[in-house]
Structure formats: C-alpha cells, structure tokens
Amino acid sequence: MKKKVAFHNLGCKVNAYETKSMRQILESAGYEICPFGPGADVYIVNTCTVTDIADKKSRQMLHRARKMAPQAVVAAVGCYVQTGTARLAEDLAVDLIIGNSQKEQIGEILEQYWREQERREYVEDIRKIRTYPQAGPKGLKRSKGSKDPGQDGHTRVNVKIQDGCDQFCSYCIIPYARGRVRSRRPEDVLEEVRELAAQGYQEVVLTGIHLSSYGVDLRDEQTDLLSLIRQVHQVDEIARIRLGSLEPGIITERSAEGLAALPKICPHFHLSLQSGCDSVLKRMNRRYTAREYRERCGILRKYFTDPALTTDIIVGFPGETEEEFEESRTFVESIGFYETHIFQYSRRAGTRAAAMCGQVPRSVKHARSSRMLELHERQSGIYEERHKHRQAELLVEEREQMPSGGIRLMGHTREYIKAALIKDNECPIQINDKIEVELLDEIEPHVLLCREWEE
C-alpha cells in the first residue's frame, strides 16, 4: 500500500513552487498525495520566516500535524528551519528538520528515515552556497493524471528562476534564510518552460526571491533578466509571460523598451516600494528614493498603455512619524497603483530594524493600515473603471455550472483584472481558452462582468 503524504505551504510564490516540486518528487517515488488532514503517513510543512508571526504559524502547523496523526512522520522544511534550527531541535513534535538546500533530497531523506527511524537534521549554512543546484529535478513536470489536490489548472504556472538575496534590507531576515543570489542557468529554465508548455500551460510567471538580480552571478553566461525573458518569449506554445516582484532599479529606458517589444509580456508590473518617504526608505536600507521610483513608473507608462502597477507598502516602520506616514500615503496616491499590498511592520528578531528605537504601537500601525487600505480600494476601483468598455484578452481559468442555469467562466486579463463571462449551457468555451471580451460593471468586489467582444 502506498504511503500517504500531506503538504502545507506557508509564504511566498517561491515556497509554493518548491512545495509543488517536492510533491512531484514524492509522487514519482510512489507516494500518494493527500489533503492536509487526518490519515497521512507523512506531513511536510514548508515553513516561512519573513516575520515573527510567520515563525509562529509555522510552529502551529507542525503541532497541528502531530495532533492529527501522533504516529506519523512530521517534517519541518524551508525558511524557518534555516533561522530557527535550535528551537526546532527541541520541539518533539518534529521528526525531520530539512533546510532549503535539501528540499530536492526529500525522497532520499524519507527513505533513510524509514530505514533508521531516527530523528534527524538536514541543515546547511545556506550563506555559503553560491550556485544554483544543477543536479536533480530541473523543475516542475506534472505527471499525467496527477491527483495532487494542490495543483492549479493548466493555465498559469510559476517558474522559479532565481534564489537568494544580497540586499539586506533592515527589516528582512530572508538573506539569512535563503542565502546569496543564485541564478538558474537559462537552458534549465527553458527546458522547464517547454515541458510546461507541452502540458498545456499558456501563461508562465517568472519568479524568484530577488528576481531583479537574476544573472548577476552568471558572469560566464553573459545573461540578465531581459535576455532570459527574450528566450522564454520564443517558446511558441506560451502565450503570456508575467513577471514576479521587481526592484524599481531594474526599470530603465532600455529594459522597458525591450519588454514592450515582446507581445507576450503582460502589462502588469509589481514594483516593490515599501514606503513613499525618503527618510523611512533610508532607515529600511532601500536603495532608491521616492523620486527615482516615480521616474521608473513613468518609464513603464511611456512604453506600455495604462499598465497595471502594483506594489507593497509597510506601515508603522520603526520611527515612522505621522508626517512620514502621510508623506508615504500621499506618494502612493500620486502614483495611482492598481493594487497596493499593505503590511503592518512586524518586528523580526535578527534584523537591524528589530533593535531600532521608536517601535510604533500596534494600534497606530492598525490605524495607518486601515487608511492605506481605503486608498487601495479607491485606486483599484479607479483603474478598473478606466478599463470598462475596453477590449481585453481573457484567459479562462475556471468554468462552473451556475445554480440558476448557465455557465460562468472566470479568468484574468493581461493586466490581471479578474473578470466573469456568463454563457448558456451549450457554451463551447473551456478552461485555458483565450477570448476577446469587453469589460463591463463590477459584479462582486474586484470582479468585472464581461461579454464577448463585438467588432
């Protein structure tokens, strides 16, 4: 009888990608993938450590697994393992402690456990690893007929092209959990993209821990992010290329003009901001000013027609005064983002910001977050309103029967606006079809009704 393994993923898109890769490895080794509930033989929690709250959630999920199945194997994997090894070593709820650089050895690690029945740690000092692993699985190769409950449909898929970060922002622990910048060789990325395209995926999202640094360590390859994107663009079956989070510094006249010349590039760019106030940016050790950030947004709008610009904002950073917050809020309003992901600063042990004076009270952070969220909702509505009655390309990701009759087709435009198309039961349109639509009114928060485009 096959052993059953259940996964729980915490954190970013890179973690989600690596969780899928581990599922693939174990499925190929004969394990049965099952939901994260009672009855599994193995529980694997891919942890996150970006904040102290993330650490706590990681521990909670490990303890939940142990409570659901006292006799099962519980494995802690990933970023919290790298920063919390000592604490995990004392946690009897955990049988296996597996660092980020050992994820691809998950099959061998479990086999060793079945033989020896011994609690073990598999953790390297990730800061000493300087190259992206070339051995082992090259990427995601979903097996035909997979019953993996965590797999998405054959529409959009993340492709990890890079790991690590050299920026050392004062609030961030990730360089200590992920190590230095390591880029995947272009031929390996292309092999995976071609494999995914053959499976039917039409949209790839290029992602990494610090995507903008792609290629800085591949000096012999003479490659950078733009050159890799151009190669991915040549894979015929791929219809859309979307980019993960970018640093503003990578947006130049050359790079924007180069991207705009590639029809498959989605006009949706996530430029990390964190604060619109220069004094806060300096304390954060961010390497740009608000003026420079504004210039990069202007460059994108020069080469793309009304692109969707999205960002991240931290409120309540140590020492942030009401005046600094208002300067940041005003700056965000002036840019006109489509989406603003808002985070209340969370003190993270081991970072410089954790020791800074002027820690902002929770109540103040909550109030500032609410004000920024109100701005986000207003700006999202403005952007969606501008796109009403325009022609857009919808990639269908969901197809469901409506209780009242008819079919509802859901998907995203190239700008990442979510839209719904209502058709009758005889509708031939299927998941993964691309259709030209006209965006209409909002039918639920940030979901626009649409109809097929008529010339």
N, C-alpha and C positions, 0 to 999 in steps of 0.2 A: 504494500500500500504506500502511495506517495505521502511524503511528509508535507504538511501544510505550513506555509509561511505567510505572515501578515506584515504589512508595512504601514508606517505612519510617517508622513513627511512634514517637517516644520521649516519655515524660512523661505528662501528666495527661489527664483527660477532655476538657478544652477543646482540647488539642492533637489528640486523636483526632477530635473534632468537625470541627476545621479541616482535618485531613487528608482526611476524607470530603468536605468542601466542595470542596477542590482537585481531588480525583478527579472529582467531579461536573462541575466546570468543564472539565477537560480531556477527559472523556468526551464532553461536549456539543460540544467543539471538534473531535471526530473522532479523538482518541487512543484506543488500545486499552490498557486497564488490564491489567497482567500481574503475576505474583508477583515479589518482590524476589530475583531470581536472575539468572544469565547470560542475555544475549539482549535486554535492553531497550535502547531508544534514549535514554531519559531516566531518571535516578534522582533521586528527590526525597526527601531526609531531613528530616523535620520534627523539629527538634532540641529538646533540653531543657537547661536550665542551672541547675536547682534546687540542684545540688551540683557540686563539682569532678569527682566520679565521673560525673555526667550529662554534663558537658562532654567527658570522655574518651570515653564511649560514643558521643557524637555524632560525634567525630572518627573513631573506629574504623569506624562505619557508612559515613561518607563515603569513607574509604580502601578499605573492602571493596567499595563500588560501583565505584570506579575500577579496582580489581584485577579485578573480574568482567568489566568492559567498558571497556578503555582508550580506545576511540574514542567512547564515549557522553558525553552531557551529564550532569554531576553538579551538582545544586543543593542548597545548604545553605539551609534555611528556618527561621525561627522564633526561639525564645528565645536559644539560644546565639549566633545571628547578632547579636542586639542587644548582647550583652555581650562577645563575642569577635570582633568585626569585624576588628580589626587582625591577629589571629592567622590568621583565615581568609583574609585578603587575601594572606598569604604562603604559603598552602597550595595548591600547584599541582594537588592532587587535585580541587579545586573550581572549577567554571566559573562558577556563578551564586551570588551571595550575596544572599538575599532576606529582609528583615526582616518582623516580624509584621504591620505595617500594609500590606504589599504582597502578602500571600498571595492576595487576591482578584484580583490582576492577573497571576496565574501564566500564564494563556493568552497575554496580550499580551507578557509578558516572554520566553516561549519563542519566540514568533513573531519578536520582534526579534533573538533570538539566531540563529535560522535564517537571517535576512537578513544579519546582520553578522558572525557567527562570532567575536564578541569577548567576552572575559571581562568581566563587569560586576558592580557592587554596586548593590543597591536597598535602602538602609537609611536610615530617617528617625530623628531623635531622638524616640523614642516618648513621652518625658515631656512633649512639647509638644502632643500630640494630646489633645484634651479632649472629643471627641464620638464616639459610636459611628458607624461608617460607615453612611450611609443609601443609598448607591448600590450597584449590583452585585447579586449574588445575595442574596435575602432569607434564605436558609437552605437546608437540605437538601431536595432534590426528586429523589429517586431515580428515574431513568428506568426505564420498564417494560422488563423483560427484561435489566436490567443484569447483566453478568457480573463485576462488580467483586468480587474474591476477599476484600476486606476488609469488605464489608457484612455486618451482622448480619441475622438473620431479621426478619420483620415482627412483632416482639413488643414489644421495649423499644428506645427510642432517646433519645439525649441531645439536648437543645435548649439551645444557648448563649444566655443572656440578658444577659450582662454580661462586661466585660473590665476588667483593671487592678485595682490595689490601692493604698490610701493608708495602710496600717497601719505599714509599715516595721519589722517585727519584726527584732530584732538579728541573727538568723541567716539572713535571707531576702534573696535577690537579685531576687526576682520583680518588685517595683515598678520596678526599673530595666530589666527585660526586657519588661514588659507595660504600663508606664505608669500613669497615674492612672485612677481609676474612671470607666468609661464604660458607660452603660446603654443597652440596646436598647429602642426605643420599643415600647410594648405592642402596637400594631397590627401591627408587623412580626413579633413573637413569635407572635401569634395566627394570622397568615397562614401561618406555617410549621407550627404545630401542626395547623391544619385540613388542610393539604396532607398531612402525615404521617398524620393520622387517615384521610384518604381512601385512602391506600395500605394501610391495614390495621393500622397500629401501634395497640396498645391502652394502652401504658404510656409516658409521657414522663418523662424525668429532667431537671429544670431545673438547669442547671449554669453555673458562671462561675468566674473567678479568685478573686473575693471576693463570693460570692453574697449575703451579708447586706447588702452595700452597694447592692444594686440600687435604683435610683430616686433616690439622693441627689443626682444631677446633673440630674434631670429635674424641676426645680422648677416649670416651667410645666405639667407633666403632672399634678402632684399625685398621684403614684403611688408605691407601695412594693412590696416583695416580696409581701406578703399580698394587696394589691389585684390584682396580676398573677395570682397563683395562683387567685384567685376567678374571673377572666376565663377562664383556661385550663380551669377546672373546668366551665365552661358549654359546652365543645366536646363534643357528645353522644357521639361515637364513642370518645373517650378514656375508658378505664375506670379507669386508675390514674395518679396523679401522685406521683412520688418526687422528693425534694429532694437536691441535692448537699450538699457540706460547708457547715455553718453555724457562725457565731460564736455563743458562748453568749449574748452580749448581746441578740441578736435575739429570744430566747425570753422572752416576758413573758406575764402572765395574758391580756392582750388577744390577742396573736398565737396563743398555744396554743389559746385558746377558739375563735378564728376558724378555725384549721386543723381542729380537732376537729369543727366544724360542716360540714365538707366531706367527704362519704363517700368520695370518690376518693383522698384523701390516704392514702398508705401509712404505717402506724405504724412508721417506720424513719427514725431521725434520726441524722445524723453530726455530732456537736458536737466541734469541734476543741479539744483540751485542751493537748497538748504537755508539760505537767508538772503534777503534783498538789502541787507545793511552791511556796509563795508567793515565796520568795526567788529561786528559779530563774525563775519566771514574770516577776518584775520585771526580771531580767537579760535575759530574752528580749524585753522590751518588749511583753508580752501585757497586755491591758487589762482584766483581771478577776482576782479571787482565787479560790482553791480553794473557799472558802465560797460565793461568788457562783455558781460553776459548779455546785456541788451543788444550790443553790436552783433553777437552771434545769432540771436533770434532774428535780427534784421537781415542777416545774410541768408538764412533759411527762407525767409519770406520773399526775398529777392528772386530766388531760383525755383520756389515752389508756390503754387497758387493756394493761398489760405491753408497752409499745413496745420495739422493738429499738433500743438506744442503742449507737452505735459511735463510736470516737474515734481520734485519732493521739497517739502519745507519742514524744518524743525522749529518749533516754538518753545520758548522757555529755556533756551540755552543758557548756561551759567553766565550771570552778569547781565543778561538781556533786560534793559530798561523798557519802560513803556514807550519811550521815544524811539528806541531802536526797533521794538516790535512794530510800531506804527510805520516807521520807515520801510521795513520789510513788507508789511501788508500793502502799503501804497505802491511799492515797486511791483509786487505780484499783480496788483490791479492794473497797472500801466502796461504790463506785457500782454495780458489777455490770454492766459492759458486756457486750453480746453479742459484739462484735468489737473488738479493740484492735490497730491498725496500729502496729507498733513500728519506729522508725528510730534507728540509731546516729548521733549527731551527726557531720556531715561538714563539715569546715572549708571555708567558701566565700569565696574571695578577693573583696574588695569589700564585705564586710559587717562590721559592728562586732564581731560575735562572733569573727570570724577573728583579730582583734587582742587579744582578751581574754586575760588571764593565766589560768593553771590549766587548760590544754588537757588533757583526760583521755586517758590512754594507750589505745591500741586494744584491748589485752587486757582492760582494765577495762570498756570500752564493750561488748565482746562478752559478757562475763560478765553484765553487767546486762541486756543484751538477752535473753539466754537465760532469766534469771529472770522477766523480764516476759512472755516468750513462754509460759512454763509457766503463768503466771497467766491469760493469754489463753485458752489451751486449756481450762483448768479452767472459766473463766467461760462460754465458749461452750457447753461441754457442759451446764452447769447451766441455761442459758437454753433450749437445745434440749430438755432433759429436761422442763422445765416445760410445753413446748408439745406433748409427746406426748399422744395421745388427745384432743386438742382438734380442733375443726373449723377448717379453714383453706381459703383460696381459692388454688388453684394455677394459675398461668398457664403453659401448656405452651410450652417454648422449643426442645425437641429431641425428636425421635421417631426411634428407631433399632431395627433388627431385631437381636435377640439371637442369638448363635451357637447357643445351646441351644434356641431356639424362643421365640416370643412377642415382644412389643413392649415396649420400655422408653421411657416418657415422662418427661422431665426438665423441671423448671421451678423457679420460686421462689414462695414465699408472699408476701403483702403485707408481712410482717416481714423478707423477704429470706432466709428459711430455704430452703435447697436441698433438694428432695425428688424422689423417683423413684416412679413408679407402673408396675407390671408388669401387662400385659394380654395377652390372646391375640392371635393374628394377625388376627383379624376385628375388632379394636377400631376403632371409627369415630372416636375422638378424634384430632384433628390439632393440629399446631403452631398456636399462638395461640388455642386453646380455653381457656376458664376452667372449672375443675371444682372442686366442693367435695370435700375429702378429709379423712381422719383421719390424722394423723402417727403413725408407729409407731417402730420401732427404727432405729438407725444401721446402714447397710449399707456405708458407707465413710466416711472422715473428713469430718464435717460434711455428710453427705448422709443424709437420713432416708427410709426406705421409707414409703410411704403407701398407703392404699386409698380407694376412693370412699366418701364419707360416707353412712351409712345413718341415717335418722331413727329 
